């Protein structure tokens, strides 16, 4: 015996079948109304047939309604959206680890999504020209240097907090006035040696190498002039000579002249040990981060040779641009115009390895 499924029939076939069943039902009803009452067994058989026909009719109607409903719903085409590959065959294999295609959580990079981002860190000491240098860097349209991020102690309590902060900066989620957002091609920060950098130097150097961070070590050759600048800056924190406000950096010659009027007196007894400590800090920093991709800069070279800025842009593999800064240098005069007790300082430094600091390293 052959069996078939009603659900496999097409809509026209089901319609014909429904007409046949309806016709059969009509004949059954007509025979019941015309023919004389048969025997009891014949009546039961006819009632059974009628019940089966009714059930089949209901089932056919339900199947028809289902098929009609399916045909009325438009078929949805599903497309799998794949991200565009940012692979560039022209990039040297040695550079791949230093290129990052970041996906910030705070904004979308839009048309710059395939612009690679390089990571950098400016490692320096206070009053070594790092603030001026950073403003030069930020004048480039594709560089975002976010200042002394680790000046806040909580961000450098341990390596976990340091890593968390660095990840936020390098993922372009650190907001500052220097942020270029979408089309940033190099992002970094300024990090002073006394802000947890030397304490955690091994882990930080490892992080730099694993994440492809390029380090720019910026120091000052003349540590005596750095000391003068630091003492004057510490004095202004208390004196607040510019309209009752402390300013570590100024943008006019008038402000620079006001701050430069103060001539600190240097403690000759503590001076040698302080210069020795600063020298050791610079030496250790150069050693600790020598294994990273790095370049060494000196403030005096930046002052006297502006092509050094071109070297920085080449180091970061960025387009060359003319970099500018609004900052004005404060201590521009010879040491005898900047130090109250220079004669005492000269006598203390004579015959030492630091005597060279008494001569000017550059001219403005």
KEKE-3310 file (N, C-alpha, C; in steps of 0.2 Angstrom, whole numbers, plus 5000, padded with zeros to 4 digits):
npx = (5004:5003:5009:5007:5012:5003:5008:5018:5012:5009:5002:4991:4988:4983:4972:4964:4962:4955:4943:4938:4936:4926:4916:4914:4909:4897:4890:4889:4881:4869:4865:4862:4851:4842:4842:4834:4834:4847:4853:4858:4872:4877:4875:4883:4895:4895:4895:4907:4915:4912:4916:4930:4932:4929:4939:4950:4948:4949:4962:4968:4965:4972:4985:4985:4983:4995:5005:5001:5004:5018:5022:5018:5027:5042:5057:5072:5088:5103:5118:5135:5145:5161:5176:5186:5202:5218:5230:5246:5256:5267:5274:5288:5294:5301:5295:5282:5279:5278:5267:5251:5233:5222:5206:5197:5187:5180:5177:5175:5186:5183:5186:5200:5203:5212:5224:5239:5245:5258:5267:5274:5285:5291:5305:5311:5318:5312:5313:5320:5318:5307:5294:5293:5298:5288:5277:5281:5280:5267:5262:5262:5251:5247:5251:5249:5253:5252:5256:5262:5256:5258:5260:5251:5249:5242:5241:5253:5255:5258:5263:5252:5243:5250:5251:5238:5235:5244:5239:5226:5230:5237:5228:5221:5211:5213:5209:5214:5220:5228:5224:5222:5212:5203:5213:5225:5242:5253:5255:5257:5266:5273:5285:5292:5308:5307:5294:5289:5295:5309:5309:5301:5308:5312:5300:5293:5301:5300:5286:5286:5294:5286:5274:5278:5283:5291:5305:5309:5323:5326:5337:5346:5362:5369:5369:5369:5363:5351:5348:5347:5336:5326:5327:5322:5310:5304:5304:5294:5283:5279:5280:5272:5273:5267:5254:5248:5248:5256:5267:5274:5278:5279:5272:5276:5288:5288:5282:5292:5303:5299:5299:5312:5319:5321:5335:5342:5350:5363:5366:5381:5387:5378:5377:5386:5383:5370:5371:5379:5370:5360:5367:5369:5356:5352:5362:5358:5345:5348:5354:5344:5334:5340:5338:5327:5318:5324:5329:5341:5341:5346:5343:5351:5355:5344:5340:5351:5351:5340:5337:5337:5324:5318:5325:5318:5305:5308:5312:5300:5294:5285:5277:5287:5286:5285:5288:5281:5282:5273:5279:5290:5307:5314:5326:5338:5349:5367:5376:5380:5371:5360:5362:5363:5374:5386:5400:5404:5399:5407:5420:5417:5415:5427:5440:5433:5423:5412:5415:5414:5401:5400:5402:5394:5383:5377:5370:5358)
npy = (4994:5011:5026:5043:5060:5073:5086:5087:5090:5102:5119:5121:5107:5103:5111:5106:5093:5097:5101:5089:5082:5090:5088:5074:5075:5081:5072:5062:5068:5070:5057:5053:5060:5056:5042:5028:5024:5014:4998:4996:4994:4999:5012:5016:5014:5023:5035:5035:5036:5049:5056:5054:5061:5074:5077:5076:5086:5097:5097:5098:5111:5118:5116:5122:5135:5137:5136:5147:5157:5156:5160:5173:5180:5189:5183:5183:5188:5184:5191:5189:5200:5205:5211:5223:5220:5226:5224:5227:5225:5231:5235:5233:5217:5218:5229:5227:5223:5235:5242:5246:5242:5250:5248:5258:5260:5270:5278:5278:5275:5277:5282:5281:5269:5259:5266:5264:5264:5270:5266:5276:5282:5296:5297:5305:5318:5330:5347:5346:5350:5343:5346:5357:5350:5341:5349:5353:5340:5338:5347:5341:5335:5321:5316:5311:5315:5313:5319:5320:5307:5298:5306:5306:5298:5286:5279:5273:5264:5250:5237:5232:5243:5252:5245:5244:5258:5261:5253:5259:5271:5268:5262:5272:5277:5286:5302:5318:5335:5334:5324:5317:5308:5300:5300:5298:5294:5291:5288:5292:5296:5306:5302:5303:5300:5298:5294:5280:5274:5270:5261:5250:5246:5234:5226:5236:5239:5226:5226:5236:5231:5219:5225:5233:5247:5262:5270:5286:5294:5308:5319:5331:5338:5348:5347:5356:5368:5363:5361:5374:5378:5370:5373:5387:5384:5377:5388:5396:5389:5392:5406:5410:5420:5425:5434:5428:5414:5398:5394:5382:5382:5395:5407:5419:5432:5441:5435:5425:5433:5439:5427:5424:5433:5429:5423:5409:5403:5392:5377:5373:5363:5352:5351:5344:5330:5330:5332:5321:5311:5314:5311:5298:5293:5296:5288:5275:5274:5275:5262:5253:5254:5251:5240:5241:5247:5262:5279:5292:5308:5325:5340:5351:5349:5349:5362:5369:5362:5360:5350:5339:5336:5332:5320:5313:5312:5304:5292:5288:5285:5294:5306:5320:5336:5354:5358:5366:5377:5386:5389:5398:5400:5401:5403:5411:5418:5420:5410:5418:5428:5421:5414:5416:5415:5412:5412:5404:5392:5390:5388:5377:5367:5367:5357:5346:5332:5339:5352:5356:5360:5373:5380:5387:5377:5379:5392:5404)
npz = (5000:4996:5003:5007:5012:5017:5020:5011:4999:4986:4986:4976:4974:4986:4987:4977:4982:4994:4988:4983:4995:5000:4991:4993:5006:5003:4996:5005:5014:5007:5003:5016:5018:5009:5006:5013:5031:5034:5040:5057:5057:5045:5046:5057:5050:5040:5048:5054:5042:5038:5049:5048:5036:5039:5049:5040:5032:5040:5043:5031:5028:5038:5034:5022:5026:5033:5023:5015:5023:5025:5012:5011:5019:5017:5011:5020:5017:5023:5027:5030:5039:5037:5044:5037:5031:5037:5032:5026:5013:5010:5021:5031:5038:5050:5056:5059:5073:5079:5075:5077:5076:5083:5093:5100:5115:5118:5107:5089:5076:5063:5046:5048:5053:5048:5049:5055:5072:5082:5097:5110:5123:5133:5142:5156:5166:5179:5174:5163:5150:5145:5145:5136:5124:5123:5119:5107:5100:5101:5092:5080:5068:5069:5081:5098:5113:5130:5142:5159:5164:5175:5186:5196:5210:5213:5201:5199:5209:5210:5199:5193:5192:5185:5173:5169:5167:5157:5147:5144:5139:5128:5121:5115:5123:5133:5138:5134:5132:5122:5114:5098:5093:5081:5069:5075:5074:5082:5098:5115:5131:5144:5155:5171:5179:5193:5195:5198:5188:5189:5199:5195:5184:5177:5174:5167:5156:5150:5147:5137:5127:5124:5120:5110:5112:5108:5115:5121:5127:5136:5141:5151:5148:5155:5171:5182:5178:5176:5190:5194:5188:5194:5207:5206:5201:5212:5221:5216:5217:5230:5231:5220:5209:5198:5197:5208:5205:5202:5189:5180:5167:5154:5142:5137:5135:5145:5156:5158:5161:5173:5181:5180:5188:5200:5210:5214:5229:5230:5239:5243:5250:5248:5235:5227:5230:5226:5212:5209:5211:5202:5190:5191:5191:5177:5171:5175:5170:5156:5155:5159:5150:5138:5131:5124:5110:5106:5107:5111:5118:5120:5129:5126:5113:5106:5107:5100:5088:5077:5068:5075:5079:5067:5067:5077:5072:5061:5068:5074:5063:5056:5046:5040:5048:5051:5067:5081:5096:5109:5121:5131:5135:5151:5160:5153:5153:5157:5170:5180:5181:5186:5197:5214:5223:5215:5215:5226:5222:5211:5217:5224:5214:5206:5200:5201:5193:5188:5185:5172:5170:5173:5161:5147:5137:5126:5115:5114)
capx = (5000:5007:5007:5010:5011:4999:5012:5022:5008:5009:4996:4986:4986:4979:4966:4960:4960:4950:4937:4936:4933:4920:4911:4912:4905:4891:4886:4887:4875:4863:4863:4859:4844:4837:4841:4830:4838:4849:4854:4862:4879:4879:4874:4889:4901:4895:4897:4914:4918:4910:4921:4937:4932:4929:4946:4955:4946:4952:4970:4970:4964:4977:4991:4984:4984:5002:5008:4999:5007:5025:5023:5017:5033:5047:5063:5077:5095:5108:5125:5140:5149:5168:5180:5191:5209:5222:5237:5249:5262:5273:5277:5294:5292:5304:5291:5275:5277:5277:5261:5245:5227:5218:5199:5195:5180:5176:5175:5176:5191:5180:5190:5207:5203:5218:5230:5243:5247:5264:5267:5280:5286:5296:5307:5315:5318:5310:5317:5325:5315:5302:5288:5294:5298:5281:5272:5283:5278:5259:5260:5261:5244:5246:5255:5246:5257:5247:5258:5264:5251:5260:5261:5246:5252:5238:5242:5259:5256:5261:5264:5245:5240:5254:5249:5231:5235:5247:5234:5221:5234:5239:5221:5218:5205:5215:5207:5218:5219:5233:5221:5220:5207:5203:5219:5232:5247:5258:5252:5262:5266:5279:5286:5298:5311:5305:5287:5288:5299:5315:5307:5298:5311:5312:5293:5291:5305:5297:5280:5288:5296:5280:5269:5281:5283:5297:5306:5313:5326:5327:5340:5350:5369:5371:5364:5369:5358:5344:5347:5345:5329:5322:5326:5318:5303:5302:5302:5288:5277:5277:5279:5267:5275:5263:5247:5246:5248:5262:5268:5281:5280:5276:5271:5277:5294:5286:5282:5299:5307:5297:5301:5320:5322:5323:5341:5343:5357:5364:5369:5387:5388:5373:5377:5390:5380:5364:5374:5381:5363:5356:5371:5368:5349:5353:5366:5354:5340:5350:5356:5338:5330:5344:5336:5320:5319:5325:5334:5343:5341:5349:5340:5355:5356:5337:5341:5356:5351:5333:5336:5336:5317:5317:5327:5313:5299:5310:5312:5293:5291:5280:5278:5290:5282:5288:5285:5282:5279:5272:5283:5296:5312:5314:5332:5341:5355:5373:5375:5382:5365:5355:5364:5365:5381:5390:5407:5404:5398:5413:5425:5415:5416:5434:5444:5428:5421:5406:5417:5412:5394:5401:5403:5388:5383:5373:5369:5351)
capy = (5000:5017:5031:5050:5065:5079:5092:5087:5093:5109:5122:5119:5100:5103:5114:5101:5088:5099:5101:5082:5080:5093:5085:5068:5076:5083:5066:5058:5071:5069:5050:5052:5063:5053:5035:5026:5022:5007:4994:5000:4993:5003:5019:5017:5014:5030:5040:5034:5039:5056:5059:5054:5066:5080:5078:5077:5093:5102:5096:5101:5119:5121:5115:5127:5142:5138:5138:5154:5162:5156:5163:5180:5183:5189:5179:5187:5186:5185:5192:5190:5206:5204:5217:5224:5218:5232:5221:5231:5221:5236:5236:5228:5213:5221:5235:5224:5223:5242:5245:5243:5245:5250:5249:5261:5258:5277:5281:5274:5278:5278:5281:5280:5262:5256:5270:5261:5268:5268:5268:5279:5285:5300:5296:5311:5321:5336:5353:5344:5352:5338:5349:5360:5345:5337:5353:5352:5334:5338:5352:5337:5333:5314:5314:5313:5314:5314:5323:5316:5303:5295:5311:5304:5292:5280:5276:5270:5261:5244:5236:5231:5249:5255:5241:5246:5265:5261:5250:5264:5276:5265:5260:5278:5279:5291:5308:5324:5340:5332:5318:5318:5304:5296:5299:5297:5289:5289:5290:5291:5300:5309:5299:5305:5294:5297:5292:5273:5271:5266:5256:5245:5246:5227:5225:5241:5237:5220:5228:5240:5226:5215:5230:5237:5254:5265:5275:5292:5296:5315:5322:5338:5337:5352:5346:5362:5373:5359:5362:5381:5378:5366:5378:5392:5382:5376:5394:5399:5385:5395:5413:5412:5427:5428:5435:5423:5408:5395:5392:5379:5384:5401:5408:5425:5434:5445:5430:5422:5438:5439:5421:5424:5438:5426:5420:5405:5402:5385:5375:5370:5356:5347:5352:5338:5324:5330:5331:5314:5307:5315:5308:5291:5292:5296:5282:5269:5274:5273:5255:5249:5254:5250:5234:5243:5251:5268:5285:5296:5315:5330:5346:5356:5347:5351:5370:5371:5359:5359:5344:5333:5335:5327:5313:5310:5310:5298:5287:5286:5283:5299:5312:5326:5342:5359:5357:5373:5377:5392:5390:5403:5398:5406:5405:5412:5422:5416:5408:5423:5431:5416:5411:5421:5414:5409:5412:5398:5386:5389:5386:5370:5363:5367:5351:5340:5330:5343:5358:5358:5363:5380:5383:5386:5371:5381:5399:5406)
capz = (5000:4995:5008:5006:5017:5015:5020:5005:4993:4984:4987:4971:4975:4992:4985:4973:4987:4998:4984:4983:5001:5001:4987:4996:5011:5001:4994:5011:5018:5002:5004:5022:5019:5004:5007:5019:5036:5034:5046:5062:5056:5040:5049:5060:5046:5037:5053:5054:5036:5039:5054:5045:5031:5043:5051:5035:5029:5045:5043:5024:5029:5042:5030:5017:5029:5035:5017:5012:5028:5023:5006:5012:5023:5012:5013:5022:5015:5028:5025:5036:5038:5039:5045:5032:5033:5037:5030:5021:5011:5009:5028:5033:5044:5057:5059:5061:5080:5082:5072:5080:5074:5089:5092:5106:5117:5119:5100:5083:5072:5056:5040:5050:5056:5045:5050:5061:5078:5085:5104:5112:5130:5134:5149:5157:5173:5179:5172:5158:5144:5143:5144:5129:5119:5122:5115:5100:5098:5100:5086:5074:5068:5070:5087:5104:5119:5135:5148:5165:5167:5182:5192:5201:5214:5213:5195:5199:5216:5208:5192:5190:5191:5179:5166:5168:5165:5150:5142:5143:5135:5121:5117:5113:5127:5138:5135:5136:5127:5116:5110:5091:5092:5075:5065:5078:5071:5087:5105:5121:5137:5147:5161:5175:5182:5200:5196:5198:5182:5191:5204:5192:5177:5173:5172:5162:5150:5147:5144:5131:5122:5122:5116:5104:5113:5107:5121:5119:5133:5135:5147:5151:5149:5161:5177:5186:5175:5178:5197:5195:5186:5199:5213:5205:5201:5219:5225:5213:5220:5236:5230:5215:5207:5192:5199:5213:5202:5200:5183:5178:5160:5152:5135:5135:5138:5151:5161:5159:5164:5180:5185:5180:5192:5207:5209:5220:5232:5230:5245:5240:5253:5246:5228:5224:5231:5221:5205:5208:5211:5195:5185:5192:5188:5170:5169:5176:5165:5149:5155:5160:5144:5132:5127:5121:5104:5109:5105:5116:5116:5125:5128:5123:5106:5103:5107:5095:5082:5076:5064:5080:5079:5061:5069:5081:5068:5057:5073:5075:5056:5055:5041:5043:5049:5055:5074:5085:5103:5112:5127:5131:5140:5157:5162:5146:5155:5160:5177:5185:5182:5188:5204:5219:5226:5210:5218:5231:5218:5207:5221:5226:5208:5204:5201:5201:5186:5187:5184:5165:5170:5173:5155:5143:5132:5120:5115:5112)
cpx = (5004:5004:5010:5009:5008:5003:5017:5019:5009:5002:4990:4983:4981:4972:4961:4957:4955:4943:4934:4933:4927:4915:4909:4908:4898:4887:4884:4881:4869:4861:4860:4852:4839:4836:4838:4835:4840:4849:4858:4870:4881:4879:4881:4895:4901:4897:4904:4918:4917:4915:4928:4938:4933:4936:4951:4954:4949:4959:4972:4970:4970:4984:4991:4986:4992:5006:5007:5003:5014:5026:5022:5023:5039:5053:5069:5084:5099:5115:5130:5145:5156:5172:5186:5198:5213:5229:5239:5256:5268:5277:5283:5292:5295:5300:5284:5274:5276:5271:5255:5238:5222:5210:5197:5188:5176:5174:5177:5181:5189:5185:5198:5208:5210:5224:5233:5245:5253:5264:5274:5280:5292:5299:5312:5315:5315:5315:5322:5323:5310:5296:5288:5294:5292:5276:5275:5280:5270:5257:5260:5254:5242:5249:5250:5250:5253:5249:5261:5258:5252:5262:5256:5248:5248:5239:5248:5260:5259:5261:5257:5242:5244:5252:5242:5231:5238:5242:5229:5224:5235:5233:5218:5212:5207:5213:5211:5217:5224:5230:5219:5214:5208:5210:5225:5236:5253:5255:5257:5261:5273:5280:5293:5301:5309:5297:5285:5292:5305:5314:5305:5301:5311:5305:5291:5295:5302:5290:5281:5290:5290:5275:5272:5281:5290:5299:5311:5316:5329:5330:5344:5357:5371:5367:5364:5364:5351:5343:5344:5338:5324:5321:5322:5311:5300:5300:5296:5282:5274:5275:5274:5268:5271:5256:5244:5245:5255:5262:5274:5283:5276:5276:5272:5284:5293:5286:5288:5303:5305:5300:5309:5323:5324:5330:5342:5350:5358:5368:5375:5389:5384:5374:5380:5386:5373:5366:5376:5375:5360:5360:5370:5361:5349:5356:5362:5349:5342:5352:5349:5334:5334:5342:5329:5322:5319:5330:5335:5344:5343:5346:5344:5356:5349:5337:5345:5355:5344:5332:5335:5328:5315:5319:5321:5307:5301:5310:5305:5290:5285:5282:5282:5286:5286:5284:5287:5279:5278:5276:5289:5301:5313:5321:5337:5348:5361:5372:5376:5376:5359:5356:5366:5372:5386:5397:5408:5403:5404:5419:5423:5416:5422:5437:5440:5426:5415:5408:5415:5405:5394:5401:5396:5389:5380:5372:5362:5351)
cpy = (5006:5023:5038:5054:5071:5086:5092:5090:5100:5112:5121:5112:5100:5106:5109:5095:5090:5099:5094:5080:5083:5090:5078:5069:5078:5077:5062:5061:5070:5062:5049:5055:5060:5046:5033:5024:5015:5004:4998:5000:4998:5010:5021:5018:5021:5036:5040:5038:5046:5059:5060:5060:5073:5082:5080:5084:5098:5103:5100:5109:5122:5121:5121:5134:5143:5140:5145:5159:5162:5160:5171:5184:5183:5186:5184:5184:5188:5186:5193:5195:5204:5210:5217:5223:5225:5230:5225:5228:5225:5237:5230:5224:5215:5226:5233:5225:5229:5245:5241:5246:5245:5251:5252:5260:5265:5280:5277:5278:5279:5277:5280:5273:5259:5260:5267:5266:5265:5270:5271:5281:5289:5299:5301:5312:5328:5342:5351:5346:5347:5341:5353:5355:5342:5342:5353:5346:5335:5343:5348:5335:5326:5311:5316:5311:5317:5317:5318:5312:5300:5300:5310:5298:5285:5276:5272:5266:5254:5243:5235:5238:5253:5252:5244:5253:5265:5258:5255:5269:5274:5262:5266:5280:5284:5298:5314:5329:5339:5327:5321:5313:5300:5294:5300:5292:5287:5292:5288:5295:5302:5305:5300:5299:5293:5295:5284:5270:5267:5260:5249:5244:5239:5226:5230:5240:5231:5222:5232:5236:5222:5219:5234:5245:5256:5270:5280:5295:5303:5317:5329:5336:5342:5352:5352:5367:5369:5361:5369:5381:5375:5370:5384:5390:5380:5382:5397:5395:5389:5402:5415:5419:5429:5428:5430:5416:5405:5393:5389:5381:5391:5402:5415:5427:5438:5440:5427:5427:5439:5433:5421:5428:5435:5422:5416:5404:5395:5382:5371:5364:5351:5346:5346:5332:5324:5329:5324:5310:5308:5311:5301:5289:5291:5290:5276:5269:5272:5265:5251:5249:5253:5244:5235:5246:5259:5273:5289:5304:5319:5336:5351:5355:5350:5359:5372:5368:5356:5352:5338:5331:5331:5320:5309:5308:5304:5292:5284:5284:5288:5304:5318:5332:5347:5359:5364:5372:5384:5394:5394:5401:5403:5408:5405:5415:5417:5415:5413:5428:5427:5413:5416:5421:5410:5408:5406:5392:5385:5386:5378:5365:5362:5360:5345:5338:5335:5350:5361:5361:5370:5384:5382:5381:5373:5389:5400:5411)
cpz = (5000:5000:5006:5011:5014:5015:5014:4999:4992:4986:4982:4972:4981:4991:4981:4978:4992:4994:4984:4989:5002:4997:4990:5002:5009:4999:5000:5014:5014:5003:5011:5022:5014:5005:5014:5024:5035:5040:5050:5060:5050:5042:5053:5056:5042:5042:5054:5048:5036:5044:5052:5040:5034:5045:5046:5032:5033:5044:5036:5025:5033:5038:5025:5020:5031:5028:5014:5017:5026:5017:5006:5016:5018:5015:5014:5020:5021:5025:5031:5034:5041:5039:5039:5034:5032:5035:5025:5019:5010:5016:5029:5039:5050:5060:5061:5068:5083:5079:5075:5077:5079:5088:5099:5108:5118:5112:5095:5078:5065:5050:5042:5054:5054:5045:5056:5066:5081:5093:5106:5120:5130:5141:5150:5165:5173:5177:5167:5151:5141:5141:5137:5124:5118:5118:5108:5097:5096:5094:5080:5074:5069:5077:5093:5110:5125:5142:5153:5168:5174:5187:5197:5204:5213:5206:5194:5206:5215:5201:5189:5188:5185:5173:5164:5165:5158:5145:5140:5138:5128:5117:5114:5117:5133:5135:5138:5131:5121:5112:5103:5089:5085:5071:5068:5075:5076:5093:5110:5127:5139:5154:5165:5178:5189:5201:5195:5192:5184:5195:5201:5185:5173:5170:5166:5156:5146:5144:5137:5126:5119:5118:5111:5105:5112:5113:5118:5126:5132:5142:5146:5152:5155:5167:5182:5184:5177:5186:5198:5193:5191:5205:5212:5204:5208:5223:5222:5216:5226:5235:5225:5213:5201:5194:5203:5211:5201:5193:5182:5171:5158:5145:5133:5138:5144:5157:5163:5162:5172:5184:5185:5185:5199:5205:5215:5222:5233:5236:5242:5243:5250:5238:5224:5224:5226:5214:5204:5207:5205:5190:5185:5189:5181:5168:5169:5171:5158:5149:5155:5154:5137:5128:5124:5114:5106:5105:5111:5114:5122:5124:5125:5115:5103:5102:5101:5089:5081:5071:5069:5080:5073:5063:5073:5077:5063:5062:5074:5068:5054:5049:5044:5043:5052:5062:5078:5092:5105:5118:5126:5136:5145:5159:5155:5147:5157:5167:5182:5186:5184:5195:5208:5222:5221:5212:5222:5227:5213:5211:5223:5220:5205:5205:5201:5193:5184:5185:5177:5165:5171:5167:5151:5138:5126:5120:5112:5107)
residu = (UNK:UNK:UNK:UNK:UNK:UNK:UNK:UNK:UNK:UNK:UNK:UNK:UNK:UNK:UNK:UNK:UNK:UNK:UNK:UNK:UNK:UNK:UNK:UNK:UNK:UNK:UNK:UNK:UNK:UNK:UNK:UNK:UNK:UNK:UNK:UNK:UNK:UNK:UNK:UNK:UNK:UNK:UNK:UNK:UNK:UNK:UNK:UNK:UNK:UNK:UNK:UNK:UNK:UNK:UNK:UNK:UNK:UNK:UNK:UNK:UNK:UNK:UNK:UNK:UNK:UNK:UNK:UNK:UNK:UNK:UNK:UNK:UNK:UNK:UNK:UNK:UNK:UNK:UNK:UNK:UNK:UNK:UNK:UNK:UNK:UNK:UNK:UNK:UNK:UNK:UNK:UNK:UNK:UNK:UNK:UNK:UNK:UNK:UNK:UNK:UNK:UNK:UNK:UNK:UNK:UNK:UNK:UNK:UNK:UNK:UNK:UNK:UNK:UNK:UNK:UNK:UNK:UNK:UNK:UNK:UNK:UNK:UNK:UNK:UNK:UNK:UNK:UNK:UNK:UNK:UNK:UNK:UNK:UNK:UNK:UNK:UNK:UNK:UNK:UNK:UNK:UNK:UNK:UNK:UNK:UNK:UNK:UNK:UNK:UNK:UNK:UNK:UNK:UNK:UNK:UNK:UNK:UNK:UNK:UNK:UNK:UNK:UNK:UNK:UNK:UNK:UNK:UNK:UNK:UNK:UNK:UNK:UNK:UNK:UNK:UNK:UNK:UNK:UNK:UNK:UNK:UNK:UNK:UNK:UNK:UNK:UNK:UNK:UNK:UNK:UNK:UNK:UNK:UNK:UNK:UNK:UNK:UNK:UNK:UNK:UNK:UNK:UNK:UNK:UNK:UNK:UNK:UNK:UNK:UNK:UNK:UNK:UNK:UNK:UNK:UNK:UNK:UNK:UNK:UNK:UNK:UNK:UNK:UNK:UNK:UNK:UNK:UNK:UNK:UNK:UNK:UNK:UNK:UNK:UNK:UNK:UNK:UNK:UNK:UNK:UNK:UNK:UNK:UNK:UNK:UNK:UNK:UNK:UNK:UNK:UNK:UNK:UNK:UNK:UNK:UNK:UNK:UNK:UNK:UNK:UNK:UNK:UNK:UNK:UNK:UNK:UNK:UNK:UNK:UNK:UNK:UNK:UNK:UNK:UNK:UNK:UNK:UNK:UNK:UNK:UNK:UNK:UNK:UNK:UNK:UNK:UNK:UNK:UNK:UNK:UNK:UNK:UNK:UNK:UNK:UNK:UNK:UNK:UNK:UNK:UNK:UNK:UNK:UNK:UNK:UNK:UNK:UNK:UNK:UNK:UNK:UNK:UNK:UNK:UNK:UNK:UNK:UNK:UNK:UNK:UNK:UNK:UNK:UNK:UNK:UNK:UNK:UNK:UNK:UNK:UNK:UNK:UNK:UNK:UNK:UNK:UNK:UNK:UNK:UNK:UNK:UNK:UNK:UNK:UNK:UNK:UNK:UNK:UNK:UNK:UNK:UNK:UNK:UNK:UNK:UNK:UNK:UNK:UNK:UNK:UNK:UNK:UNK:UNK)
# end
